[in-house]
């Protein structure tokens, strides 16, 4: 069996949607990303897109709880501390 490669151990071009994690759990520097969106003037909606089959296999209530936790941890009102 080949070794399991985590998203943080692979180059961006090698990653697939099935390896995506909840916001804040992966390799993306979420603070820099949020700051770049703010500098660009983006103030629209953000959402959690869950394509990872292992995470999608969780009970729906657990997915909702984890998604809410990840989204509120990563995406705050501009005046809220990070």
C-alpha positions, 0 to 999 in steps of 0.5 A, a space after each residue: 500500500 502506498 504511503 498516505 500523503 497529506 495536503 501539506 506534504 504535496 505541491 498545490 498542483 498535486 492536490 485534488 478536491 477529495 483531499 480538501 479539509 474543513 477551513 483552517 484544517 489544511 495548508 492554506 494560510 487562512 488569515 493571509 487569504 482573508 486579508 487578500 480578499 478584504 484588500 480586494 474589496 470582497 465582502 460577499 458570502 463564503 461557504 464550506 465546500 466539502 468534497 472529501 469522501 471521508 468527511 462526507 461520510 460523517 453523520 449530517 449533524 456532525 458535518 453541519 457542526 464541524 462546518 459551522 465551527 470551521 466557518 466561524 473560526 475562519 471568517 469573522 466580521 471585520 471588527 472581530 479579532 482573528 
